[in-house]
Amino acid sequence: MYGYISVDHTDEVVIDRLHDQLTHHAHTEGMSLAEIFVDRCMPPGRLARPGLNVLLDTVMRSGGDVLVIDIDHLSSLPAARRAIEVEIEVLGARLHTVTARSAQRHASLRTPPVVRSAIE
Protein backbone atom coordinates (compact mmCIF):
# COMPACT_ATOMS: atom_id res chain seq x y z
CA MET A 1 0.00 0.00 0.00
CA TYR A 2 1.26 3.44 -0.97
CA GLY A 3 -0.11 6.79 0.12
CA TYR A 4 -0.51 9.84 -2.07
CA ILE A 5 -1.03 13.49 -1.17
CA SER A 6 -1.47 16.30 -3.68
CA VAL A 7 -1.87 19.88 -2.48
CA ASP A 8 -1.88 23.28 -4.14
CA HIS A 9 0.41 24.83 -1.51
CA THR A 10 3.62 24.20 0.44
CA ASP A 11 2.25 24.39 4.00
CA GLU A 12 4.27 21.63 5.68
CA VAL A 13 2.06 21.68 8.79
CA VAL A 14 -0.95 20.72 6.66
CA ILE A 15 1.08 18.16 4.69
CA ASP A 16 2.35 16.60 7.94
CA ARG A 17 -1.23 16.39 9.25
CA LEU A 18 -2.37 14.67 6.03
CA HIS A 19 0.62 12.32 6.25
CA ASP A 20 -0.36 11.45 9.84
CA GLN A 21 -3.99 10.84 8.79
CA LEU A 22 -2.91 8.42 6.06
CA THR A 23 -0.55 6.62 8.44
CA HIS A 24 -3.17 6.38 11.19
CA HIS A 25 -5.86 5.11 8.81
CA ALA A 26 -3.55 2.49 7.32
CA HIS A 27 -2.56 1.29 10.80
CA THR A 28 -6.17 1.23 12.02
CA GLU A 29 -7.30 -0.76 8.96
CA GLY A 30 -4.40 -3.21 9.19
CA MET A 31 -2.78 -1.94 6.01
CA SER A 32 0.97 -1.89 5.58
CA LEU A 33 1.84 1.56 4.27
CA ALA A 34 5.23 1.35 2.54
CA GLU A 35 5.63 4.99 1.51
CA ILE A 36 3.70 8.22 1.02
CA PHE A 37 4.30 10.28 -2.12
CA VAL A 38 3.60 14.03 -2.02
CA ASP A 39 3.08 16.61 -4.75
CA ARG A 40 3.14 20.26 -3.69
CA CYS A 41 1.78 23.28 -5.61
CA MET A 42 -0.09 21.13 -8.12
CA PRO A 43 -2.93 22.67 -10.12
CA PRO A 44 -5.96 20.33 -10.19
CA GLY A 45 -5.87 19.69 -13.95
CA ARG A 46 -2.22 18.73 -14.15
CA LEU A 47 -1.74 15.03 -14.87
CA ALA A 48 2.06 15.00 -15.07
CA ARG A 49 3.17 15.25 -11.44
CA PRO A 50 6.55 14.15 -10.06
CA GLY A 51 5.17 12.38 -6.97
CA LEU A 52 2.32 10.75 -8.86
CA ASN A 53 4.70 9.54 -11.57
CA VAL A 54 6.99 7.92 -8.99
CA LEU A 55 3.95 6.40 -7.24
CA LEU A 56 2.65 4.88 -10.49
CA ASP A 57 6.13 3.57 -11.41
CA THR A 58 6.44 2.01 -7.95
CA VAL A 59 3.01 0.37 -8.19
CA MET A 60 3.89 -0.91 -11.67
CA ARG A 61 7.17 -2.46 -10.42
CA SER A 62 6.14 -3.68 -6.98
CA GLY A 63 2.36 -3.92 -7.01
CA GLY A 64 0.19 -2.60 -4.21
CA ASP A 65 -2.79 -0.36 -3.76
CA VAL A 66 -3.08 3.42 -3.35
CA LEU A 67 -4.45 5.26 -0.31
CA VAL A 68 -5.56 8.90 -0.43
CA ILE A 69 -7.29 11.08 2.14
CA ASP A 70 -10.01 11.98 -0.32
CA ILE A 71 -10.46 11.43 -4.05
CA ASP A 72 -9.87 15.16 -4.52
CA HIS A 73 -6.20 14.47 -3.75
CA LEU A 74 -6.08 12.93 -7.21
CA SER A 75 -7.74 16.02 -8.67
CA SER A 76 -10.74 18.19 -7.92
CA LEU A 77 -11.55 18.14 -11.64
CA PRO A 78 -13.64 15.05 -12.50
CA ALA A 79 -12.01 14.39 -15.90
CA ALA A 80 -8.46 14.63 -14.53
CA ARG A 81 -9.39 12.57 -11.47
CA ARG A 82 -10.90 9.85 -13.64
CA ALA A 83 -7.80 9.75 -15.87
CA ILE A 84 -5.61 9.16 -12.79
CA GLU A 85 -8.03 6.53 -11.46
CA VAL A 86 -7.83 4.70 -14.79
CA GLU A 87 -4.02 4.72 -14.63
CA ILE A 88 -4.18 3.19 -11.14
CA GLU A 89 -6.73 0.57 -12.26
CA VAL A 90 -4.71 -0.36 -15.37
CA LEU A 91 -1.80 -1.18 -13.06
CA GLY A 92 -4.06 -3.61 -11.19
CA ALA A 93 -4.16 -1.46 -8.06
CA ARG A 94 -7.18 -0.45 -6.02
CA LEU A 95 -7.82 3.07 -4.79
CA HIS A 96 -8.68 3.45 -1.09
CA THR A 97 -9.87 6.64 0.62
CA VAL A 98 -9.72 7.65 4.26
CA THR A 99 -12.94 9.64 4.13
CA ALA A 100 -15.97 7.42 3.68
CA ARG A 101 -18.12 10.40 2.76
CA SER A 102 -15.91 11.10 -0.25
CA ALA A 103 -15.91 7.46 -1.26
CA GLN A 104 -19.72 7.43 -1.15
CA ARG A 105 -19.90 10.66 -3.16
CA HIS A 106 -17.44 9.22 -5.67
CA ALA A 107 -19.47 6.02 -6.02
CA SER A 108 -22.62 8.03 -6.66
CA LEU A 109 -20.86 9.85 -9.50
CA ARG A 110 -20.30 6.52 -11.23
CA THR A 111 -23.90 5.39 -10.85
CA PRO A 112 -25.92 6.13 -13.96
CA PRO A 113 -28.87 8.44 -13.38
CA VAL A 114 -32.35 7.00 -13.16
CA VAL A 115 -34.27 7.75 -16.34
CA ARG A 116 -37.99 8.17 -15.92
CA SER A 117 -40.33 7.88 -18.83
CA ALA A 118 -42.96 10.48 -19.60
CA ILE A 119 -45.66 7.79 -19.31
CA GLU A 120 -45.32 7.50 -15.51
WOWO-V344635 format. One record per pair of residues at least 6 apart in sequence whose C-alpha atoms are under 8 Angstrom apart, sorted by the first residue. I is the first residue (numbers start at 1). J is the second residue. Records with the same first field share a line. If there is no record, write none. Layout:
I->J, J
This chain:
1->31, 32, 33, 34, 35, 64, 65, 66, 67
2->33, 34, 35, 36, 37, 55, 64, 65, 66, 67
3->22, 33, 35, 36, 37, 66, 67, 68
4->36, 37, 38, 51, 52, 55, 66, 67, 68, 73
5->15, 18, 19, 36, 37, 38, 39, 68, 69, 73, 74
6->38, 39, 40, 41, 42, 73, 74
7->15, 39, 40, 41, 42, 73
8->40, 41, 42, 43, 44
9->40, 41, 42
10->40, 41
18->69
19->36
21->69, 98
22->67, 68, 69, 98
23->33
25->98
26->32, 33
27->33
37->51, 52, 54, 55
38->51, 52
39->49, 50, 51, 52
42->49
44->74, 75, 76, 77, 80
45->75, 76, 77, 80
46->80
47->80, 84
56->87, 88, 91
59->65, 91, 93
60->91
63->91, 92, 93
64->93, 94
65->93, 94, 95, 96
66->88, 93, 94, 95, 96
67->95, 96, 97, 98
68->74, 95, 96, 97, 98
69->97, 98, 99
70->97, 98, 99, 102, 103
71->81, 97, 102, 103, 106
72->81
74->80, 81, 84, 85
75->81
85->95
88->94, 95
89->95
97->103
